[in-house]
């Protein structure tokens, strides 16, 4: 049996996988077991911030692994505290909690919000329709897409849903028991929908007025993907709590929840924890990613994001079945008037890795080191595939 066949036999089927197995990568490219080369515009679904085999990241991981991979959070380590310092100094939030994934960072935020609200008896949390926040019970309850709930019985109580980008819907959903509002500044799995600037500003105003916590899920749209280190900086609106993961350690599992000091103090020792969270290996990798982003890669994201938008709009002008181009920076999507599964599959067969966001949207989340040549090559392959749709 080859690797794919072994996977189908022995690995639990929680993914519909393509019949491929990859062995290594270099920059923007990955290679399968037959040696075929693919241009990677998925980046582990917005995870491989610095591409594949980025030497400073590989060196930092190797060096740290030779010293210490893990030690209990009963103690501090230098990589952990240095990364926390960088994240705090680069933004507007005061404290860092480490975990291992986006879903875990959302769980931490939900617990922190409930703990904050316990002083006043508030525990209601409002999230958005078509949102996606993860697969654990708290995170999937917060996810405003019913098909993710099917077959799991009752979801957790006291989570309600409002219409995204509709301020009246939010106002009508808030009650005197509401403690927090949670949403993605750019919805990912829901179809690549950015928040409207006026909406996000008005939500902030309402939350401040009513002492409701504003929580941003930046798991996919954060870590430089919009051209700023934190997604909230693109909108110039600061949340009370921010969750991120995916790209923060370039592929090493790492999740982060940050909060303002007045909110963070609601957690006392023993209220929440993560055995592996913030371990030396993950935070050593995180330091490299943050240093690289602040060292010039954010400028590349802004430039390449604008170029990608231009090229996608060119395809839209050419093909009438492309209904919309939307997104920010290097988190963009095109919506078609038909299901995109076959187009994604044909693109992969032609040497371009793409991923959908729902049934009708092709998502583009390449590594943040992407170049104009990479974008041109991707658009050439996609153009050829799309031409077969006419």
Order of alpha helices (4+ residues) and beta strands (2+ residues): alpha-beta-beta-beta-alpha-alpha-alpha-beta-alpha-beta-alpha-beta-alpha-beta-beta-beta-alpha-beta-alpha-beta-beta-alpha-alpha-alpha-beta-beta-alpha-beta-beta-beta-alpha
